[in-house]
Amino acid sequence: MLATAASDVGAEFYDVRLPNLFGEHGRPFYNSVTATFCHQLATGESPRIDTDRELVLLHAQDAADVLLGDDPGSDLEHVTVRETVTGLLAKLTTFAATYSRGEIPDIAVRGDRDLFNTYRSFTFPAQTPIPLSQHSDARGSFFETVRSHGGTGQTSFSTTVPGVTRGDHFHRRKIERFIVIGGKATIRLRRLFTRDVVQFEVSGDEPVAVDMPTMWAHSIENTGTTELLTAFWTNDIFDPANPDTIAERAVQ
């Protein structure tokens, strides 16, 4: 009926049949095994599999793109993930073990990146910030900022004068890590469509890593009296044509 109606008025009609959806902040124990596994792993539980079968998974943001017409057509094969329940749990378990050490798992494959971002959303803010092991001697100190197991990456560095705020944007796909290595700062994050703000006071005297969850607006303010030195890492090499950086104030 809808196809006929669309044809009568000269409109395009797409019959989009969505498979199992997953995504950041999904509701566990409802209708997404991915959300349930992520919640259980993030809280230290041991997920159990009752029935193993193949799943066809689609990231909620890809579903939104299709429904908005940004990625038209009924063929979703290029954005779906096919995995068994056992395979999904094994993958998420590996992500959880790797991330518990503050390391980034192999996310070279698009679907793995989306699953990892989904898992990360269940760890925030309880498992943030991430402590960094600092090694000091008479020469000074040394610490690792990022250990990535696969995929692209880009490192950058900024200086910020006292009282100035950087950021006030969010990312849909990109993983971004902040490490203050000199000065003092306040990092603020707000989940989209909410008003509650999570904030972390950080200092170069005790460096920690703060990873920005996708779909959270974030900013960093120099709250000290000296220049703020911040190192940044993202899993994406910056593409001006597709920056994945959308303006949004962290504090409204």
C-alpha positions, -999 to +999 in steps of 0.1 A: +000+000+000+028+024+009+047+015-023+016+022-044+009+055-026+045+066-031+043+058-068+010+077-071+027+109-059+060+104-076+080+097-044+106+071-039+098+041-016+123+020+003+113-012+022+139-012+050+139-043+072+161-037+102+179-067+117+192-068+153+201-033+163+229-024+187+245+008+198+258+031+226+237+030+258+214+002+246+190-013+271+203-046+286+179-075+293+154-061+268+158-070+231+195-067+224+219-094+233+248-070+225+236-046+252+231-074+277+266-088+271+282-053+273+264-045+305+274-078+321+311-076+311+313-039+322+300-048+356+322-079+361+295-105+355+299-136+334+274-138+305+258-171+297+247-184+263+215-204+262+212-209+224+238-202+198+229-190+163+240-165+137+231-129+143+227-101+117+237-069+136+233-033+125+247-003+144+218+020+154+236+050+138+238+032+105+201+024+108+194+061+114+214+070+083+194+046+062+160+059+076+171+095+071+180+088+034+217+094+039+224+058+029+194+048+008+184+014-003+172-018+012+205-036+009+222-033+043+249-059+037+276-032+035+269-020+070+257-052+088+278-075+109+272-113+108+284-131+139+273-160+161+262-154+196+293-173+208+315-152+185+300-120+196+306-128+233+342-138+225+348-105+207+333-084+234+352-103+261+384-096+243+375-059+241+367-058+278+400-075+288+420-052+266+403-020+276+406-029+313+443-024+309+437+010+293+445-003+258+426+000+226+417-033+209+421-040+172+393-019+156+405-018+121+372-032+109+342-008+109+319-032+127+345-039+154+349-002+160+311+002+164+309-028+188+338-014+208+322+020+211+290+003+222+310-016+249+328+016+260+294+033+266+287+008+294+320+015+311+315+053+314+318+070+338+325+042+363+358+032+347+370+067+339+396+082+341+422+055+332+453+055+353+486+057+335+518+040+349+544+067+354+581+058+356+604+084+372+641+087+378+667+114+381+662+123+344+625+129+348+594+108+341+579+086+313+545+071+307+527+055+278+496+074+265+481+049+241+487+013+232+466+004+202+463-032+189+452-024+153+437+003+131+446+038+122+454+065+146+465+102+150+483+120+178+481+157+184+491+182+210+477+216+222+486+245+244+458+264+261+461+297+281+444+300+315+406+304+315+402+291+279+380+262+269+385+239+240+362+213+224+324+218+229+316+191+203+308+154+200+317+125+178+295+098+162+322+072+155+356+086+166+374+074+197+393+103+213+416+102+243+427+133+263+459+133+285+469+164+303+507+164+307+512+199+321+490+223+341+455+218+355+422+213+337+385+204+340+371+179+315+334+181+311+311+156+293+273+156+287+254+128+270+233+142+242+197+150+250+204+152+287+215+181+310+236+162+336+274+169+332+301+145+343+334+163+350+370+152+359+397+174+375+430+164+359+466+175+363+499+170+346+513+161+380+493+129+379+486+121+343+455+100+335+437+092+303+401+103+297+384+087+267+355+106+252+324+083+247+307+087+213+275+108+214+287+128+244+295+165+241+328+173+257+352+202+265+384+208+284+391+241+303+424+254+316+415+259+353+451+265+364+474+295+364+499+282+339+497+271+303+478+238+298+496+211+278+473+184+264+480+153+243+452+139+221+448+106+203+421+095+179+416+063+160+408+083+129+432+102+106+415+136+103+395+140+071+384+176+065+356+163+042+343+141+070+355+154+103+330+136+126+332+166+149+298+182+155+295+214+175+276+210+208+282+227+241+292+203+270+276+227+295+243+243+284 
